[in-house]
């Protein structure tokens, strides 16, 4: 039954995440919200809503391993697994101007995550600092776009194209948004409770379950969005979506979780997994800067590293 409820929770997260993003994007368009703001928030950050609700639910359930592991594991999966798969389908180009702004922001956020994790405790002050960095990034991006339209802004304005069309009627879009949010909250609660039970039954740490099963489950919206972009040969949008998602995972989700419910950092994450996340981020930025994007060979390399990482954790848990 535990496996069954995990599956139900994952389905709720996947369906709810899709409905939330489609409904909110459709509603924003009806209300005249700018494409840049839609791309920055509702698409790039909206796909991270499952991670947000799951980490908050885990924090309130007293499971820091799931709460922090979900964020770190999702960022690792987004780069090594999702971008790896996307690059195998079609090469992922990267505009240097977009990398300069969003790549720098992601690097700064990753270093902030390292500092927060190595402190051993995510308190309210740390949470406030992370959320403030996110707010500063959004304000800077929007103000800069009003003065000059660069490649990064153009990329974010185009991101709504990877979202399947939502309802045209405003009330239907609002209903879809609300229904998606309810499903995400239900899925997060089921997934966290079942993951904790599974860890106890299997004799493995909650941190391992958070880094793998929970992280993969909450990354489903990013996987769907990236596959859609790859099939449409819009892989540059997939890269922008992953940048936005990983940025929000660190600054928004870790920040909001620490702000609402301070939690300790599991030693395993401080010793191993945060460094894997930093290495994956560095590899992504290096590939993108030196080669103008990700080639199929580099995508295969990212997937190989992810397989090795999951294999190592399986051996450690045995």
Secondary structure as GFF3:
##gff-version 3
##sequence-region A 1 318
A	DSSP	alpha_helix	2	30	.	.	.	ID=ss1
A	DSSP	alpha_helix	35	37	.	.	.	ID=ss2
A	DSSP	pi_helix	38	43	.	.	.	ID=ss3
A	DSSP	three_ten_helix	46	48	.	.	.	ID=ss4
A	DSSP	alpha_helix	49	60	.	.	.	ID=ss5
A	DSSP	alpha_helix	64	76	.	.	.	ID=ss6
A	DSSP	pi_helix	77	83	.	.	.	ID=ss7
A	DSSP	alpha_helix	84	89	.	.	.	ID=ss8
A	DSSP	beta_strand	92	93	.	.	.	ID=ss9
A	DSSP	alpha_helix	96	98	.	.	.	ID=ss10
A	DSSP	pi_helix	99	103	.	.	.	ID=ss11
A	DSSP	alpha_helix	104	118	.	.	.	ID=ss12
A	DSSP	beta_strand	121	122	.	.	.	ID=ss13
A	DSSP	alpha_helix	124	147	.	.	.	ID=ss14
A	DSSP	alpha_helix	151	158	.	.	.	ID=ss15
A	DSSP	three_ten_helix	159	162	.	.	.	ID=ss16
A	DSSP	alpha_helix	170	202	.	.	.	ID=ss17
A	DSSP	alpha_helix	206	209	.	.	.	ID=ss18
A	DSSP	pi_helix	210	214	.	.	.	ID=ss19
A	DSSP	alpha_helix	215	218	.	.	.	ID=ss20
A	DSSP	alpha_helix	220	231	.	.	.	ID=ss21
A	DSSP	alpha_helix	235	248	.	.	.	ID=ss22
A	DSSP	pi_helix	249	254	.	.	.	ID=ss23
A	DSSP	alpha_helix	255	260	.	.	.	ID=ss24
A	DSSP	beta_strand	263	264	.	.	.	ID=ss25
A	DSSP	alpha_helix	267	268	.	.	.	ID=ss26
A	DSSP	pi_helix	269	273	.	.	.	ID=ss27
A	DSSP	alpha_helix	274	291	.	.	.	ID=ss28
A	DSSP	beta_strand	293	294	.	.	.	ID=ss29
A	DSSP	alpha_helix	296	317	.	.	.	ID=ss30
###
